[in-house]
């Protein structure tokens, strides 16, 4: 454990990781050591890989930048192998990136698409899990960075623009192939999304119109009551002068 702590300290110094992230990385190292018997992934048997993964998890937790290329160099294994080990570690430690769509938009400078990306992500999640339910399967958790980042890519493409997919991949250890496949799947539902939006807009207008009619009816009823009170409390001969 002391050797792992020293390695964390050493790597954090080389990566210029702030103190708060270093403490978090050491905590993740302890958790991973305690859970060592539940995984047999070969890459996690290397102390330097575990240290790098724990540092990245800690940096994500505090939303702090990290020099990913240097991190991979310190890990000493190929990028694809590191991504797999990282995903295993996330699952093992039950760590999940809970960044909101708004936070991702700010982080990756794509605020222009946040509204559309949020709509795409919500529609896609509901669509997929409705299909899962019809097939008698458990719902899928589509709230992770993979699906949220894919929604931003889909939104940009639907607006005939583009986002930096490579930056998404580097930050969250995602596969460009996965992002491309999921974003294309999301775009395939664009006609259904438009139909749903039109239906929702129509229903909203009907609701607003109904509320307006109810308000008008309420005002008329109130006015009629006021007039009845006038007839009740004023003599017939004086009502005309009052009105």
C-alpha positions as CSV (number, residue, x, y, z in Angstrom):
1,X,0.0,0.0,0.0
2,X,2.9,2.4,0.8
3,X,4.4,1.7,-2.6
4,X,1.1,2.5,-4.3
5,X,0.7,5.7,-2.3
6,X,4.3,6.7,-3.3
7,X,3.5,6.0,-6.9
8,X,0.3,8.1,-6.7
9,X,2.4,11.0,-5.2
10,X,5.0,10.6,-7.9
11,X,2.6,10.5,-10.8
12,X,0.5,13.4,-9.4
13,X,3.7,15.5,-9.2
14,X,4.6,14.7,-12.9
15,X,1.0,15.4,-14.0
16,X,0.6,18.6,-11.9
17,X,-2.4,17.2,-10.2
18,X,-3.8,19.4,-7.4
19,X,-3.8,18.2,-3.8
20,X,-7.6,17.5,-3.6
21,X,-7.4,15.2,-6.6
22,X,-4.3,13.4,-5.2
23,X,-6.2,12.6,-1.9
24,X,-9.1,11.3,-4.0
25,X,-6.8,9.2,-6.1
26,X,-5.3,7.6,-3.0
27,X,-8.8,6.8,-1.7
28,X,-9.6,5.1,-5.0
29,X,-6.4,3.1,-4.8
30,X,-7.5,1.8,-1.3
31,X,-10.9,0.9,-2.7
32,X,-9.3,-0.9,-5.7
33,X,-6.9,-2.9,-3.4
34,X,-9.9,-3.9,-1.2
35,X,-11.8,-5.1,-4.3
36,X,-8.8,-6.9,-5.9
37,X,-10.3,-10.3,-5.5
38,X,-13.3,-9.4,-7.6
39,X,-11.4,-8.8,-10.9
40,X,-8.8,-10.7,-12.8
41,X,-8.2,-8.1,-15.6
42,X,-4.5,-8.5,-16.4
43,X,-3.8,-4.8,-16.8
44,X,-5.0,-4.1,-13.3
45,X,-2.3,-6.3,-11.9
46,X,0.2,-3.5,-12.9
47,X,0.6,-0.9,-10.1
48,X,1.3,1.9,-12.6
49,X,-1.9,1.2,-14.5
50,X,-3.9,1.2,-11.3
51,X,-2.3,4.5,-10.2
52,X,-3.1,6.2,-13.5
53,X,-6.7,5.0,-13.5
54,X,-7.2,6.2,-9.9
55,X,-5.7,9.6,-10.8
56,X,-8.0,9.9,-13.8
57,X,-11.0,9.0,-11.8
58,X,-10.1,11.6,-9.1
59,X,-9.6,14.3,-11.8
60,X,-13.0,13.5,-13.3
61,X,-14.6,13.6,-9.9
62,X,-13.4,17.2,-9.4
63,X,-13.8,18.1,-13.1
64,X,-10.1,19.1,-13.4
65,X,-8.0,18.9,-16.6
66,X,-5.5,16.1,-17.1
67,X,-2.8,15.5,-19.7
68,X,-4.1,12.3,-21.1
69,X,-1.3,11.5,-23.5
70,X,1.3,11.7,-20.7
71,X,-1.0,9.7,-18.4
72,X,-1.1,6.9,-21.0
73,X,2.7,7.1,-21.2
74,X,3.0,6.6,-17.4
75,X,0.5,3.7,-17.5
76,X,2.8,1.9,-20.0
77,X,0.1,0.1,-21.9
78,X,-1.7,0.7,-25.3
79,X,-4.6,3.1,-25.3
80,X,-7.2,0.4,-26.2
81,X,-6.0,-1.8,-23.3
82,X,-6.1,1.2,-20.9
83,X,-9.7,2.0,-21.9
84,X,-10.8,-1.5,-21.2
85,X,-9.0,-1.5,-17.8
86,X,-10.6,1.9,-17.0
87,X,-14.1,0.7,-17.8
88,X,-13.5,-2.4,-15.6
89,X,-12.4,-0.2,-12.8
90,X,-15.4,2.1,-13.1
91,X,-17.7,-0.9,-12.9
92,X,-15.7,-2.4,-10.0
93,X,-15.7,0.8,-7.9
94,X,-19.3,1.7,-9.0
95,X,-18.0,5.1,-10.1
96,X,-20.2,7.0,-12.5
97,X,-19.7,10.4,-14.2
98,X,-22.8,12.4,-13.4
99,X,-22.0,15.5,-15.5
100,X,-25.2,17.2,-16.7
101,X,-25.8,18.1,-20.4
102,X,-25.2,21.8,-19.4
103,X,-21.9,21.0,-17.7
104,X,-20.7,19.1,-20.7
105,X,-21.8,21.9,-23.0
106,X,-19.7,24.4,-21.0
107,X,-16.7,22.0,-20.7
108,X,-16.5,21.2,-24.5
109,X,-17.7,24.7,-25.7
110,X,-20.8,23.4,-27.5
111,X,-23.5,25.4,-25.6
112,X,-25.2,26.2,-29.0
113,X,-26.4,22.5,-29.1
114,X,-27.3,21.9,-25.5
115,X,-31.0,22.3,-26.0
116,X,-31.2,20.0,-29.0
117,X,-28.7,17.5,-27.5
118,X,-30.8,17.3,-24.4
119,X,-33.9,16.7,-26.4
120,X,-32.1,14.0,-28.5
121,X,-30.7,12.2,-25.4
122,X,-34.1,12.2,-23.6
123,X,-36.0,10.9,-26.7
124,X,-33.4,8.2,-27.4
125,X,-33.3,7.0,-23.7
126,X,-37.1,6.8,-23.6
127,X,-37.2,5.0,-27.0
128,X,-34.6,2.4,-26.2
129,X,-36.0,1.6,-22.7
130,X,-39.5,1.4,-24.0
131,X,-38.2,-1.2,-26.5
132,X,-36.4,-3.0,-23.6
133,X,-39.7,-3.1,-21.7
134,X,-41.6,-4.5,-24.6
135,X,-39.0,-7.3,-24.9
136,X,-39.3,-8.0,-21.2
137,X,-35.7,-6.8,-20.5
138,X,-34.4,-4.6,-17.7
139,X,-34.0,-0.9,-18.6
140,X,-30.6,0.3,-19.7
141,X,-28.7,3.1,-18.0
142,X,-28.1,5.6,-20.8
143,X,-27.1,8.5,-18.5
144,X,-23.3,8.0,-18.8
145,X,-21.0,10.2,-20.9
146,X,-21.0,7.9,-23.9
147,X,-24.7,8.6,-24.7
148,X,-24.6,12.2,-23.7
149,X,-21.5,12.9,-25.8
150,X,-23.2,11.0,-28.7
151,X,-26.2,13.3,-28.3
152,X,-24.0,16.4,-28.8
153,X,-22.4,14.9,-31.9
154,X,-25.9,14.0,-33.3
155,X,-27.2,17.5,-32.5
156,X,-24.2,19.1,-34.3
157,X,-24.7,16.9,-37.3
158,X,-28.4,17.7,-37.5
159,X,-27.5,21.4,-37.4
160,X,-25.0,20.7,-40.2
161,X,-22.0,21.5,-37.9
162,X,-19.5,19.4,-36.0
163,X,-18.0,18.9,-32.6
164,X,-14.6,17.7,-31.5
165,X,-15.4,14.0,-31.0
166,X,-11.8,13.3,-30.3
167,X,-11.9,15.5,-27.2
168,X,-14.9,13.5,-25.9
169,X,-13.0,10.3,-26.5
170,X,-9.8,11.5,-24.8
171,X,-11.6,13.0,-21.7
172,X,-13.9,10.0,-21.1
173,X,-11.8,7.1,-22.6
174,X,-14.5,6.5,-25.2
175,X,-14.3,4.8,-28.5
176,X,-14.7,6.9,-31.7
177,X,-16.5,3.9,-33.3
178,X,-19.0,3.6,-30.4
179,X,-19.7,7.4,-30.5
180,X,-20.2,7.3,-34.3
181,X,-22.5,4.3,-34.2
182,X,-24.7,5.7,-31.4
183,X,-24.9,9.2,-32.8
184,X,-26.0,7.8,-36.2
185,X,-28.6,5.7,-34.4
186,X,-29.9,8.8,-32.7
187,X,-30.1,10.7,-35.9
188,X,-32.1,7.9,-37.5
189,X,-35.0,8.9,-35.1
190,X,-35.0,12.6,-36.2
191,X,-38.3,12.3,-38.1
192,X,-40.0,10.7,-35.0
193,X,-38.6,13.5,-32.8
194,X,-40.0,16.1,-35.1
195,X,-43.4,14.5,-35.1
196,X,-43.3,14.3,-31.3
197,X,-42.3,17.9,-31.0
198,X,-45.2,19.0,-33.3
199,X,-47.6,16.9,-31.3
200,X,-46.4,18.3,-28.0
201,X,-46.6,21.9,-29.4
202,X,-50.2,21.3,-30.6
203,X,-51.1,19.8,-27.2
204,X,-49.5,22.7,-25.4
205,X,-51.5,25.2,-27.5
206,X,-54.7,23.3,-26.8
207,X,-54.0,23.4,-23.1
208,X,-53.2,27.1,-23.2
209,X,-56.4,27.8,-25.2
210,X,-58.5,25.7,-22.7
211,X,-57.0,27.7,-19.8
212,X,-57.8,30.9,-21.6
213,X,-61.4,29.9,-22.2
214,X,-61.8,28.8,-18.6
215,X,-60.4,32.1,-17.4
216,X,-62.8,34.0,-19.7
217,X,-65.7,31.9,-18.4
218,X,-64.7,32.6,-14.9
219,X,-64.5,36.3,-15.5
220,X,-68.0,36.3,-17.1
221,X,-69.4,34.4,-14.1
222,X,-67.8,36.9,-11.7
223,X,-69.2,39.8,-13.7
224,X,-72.7,38.3,-13.6
225,X,-72.5,37.8,-9.9
226,X,-71.5,41.4,-9.4
227,X,-74.4,42.5,-11.5
228,X,-76.8,40.4,-9.5
229,X,-75.5,42.0,-6.3
230,X,-76.2,45.4,-7.7
231,X,-79.8,44.5,-8.4
232,X,-80.2,43.0,-5.0
233,X,-78.9,45.9,-2.9
234,X,-80.0,48.9,-4.9
235,X,-83.6,49.9,-5.5
236,X,-84.8,49.6,-9.1
237,X,-85.1,53.3,-9.5
238,X,-81.5,54.1,-8.4
239,X,-79.7,51.2,-10.2
240,X,-79.6,53.1,-13.5
241,X,-77.9,56.0,-11.9
242,X,-75.3,53.8,-10.2
243,X,-74.4,52.0,-13.4
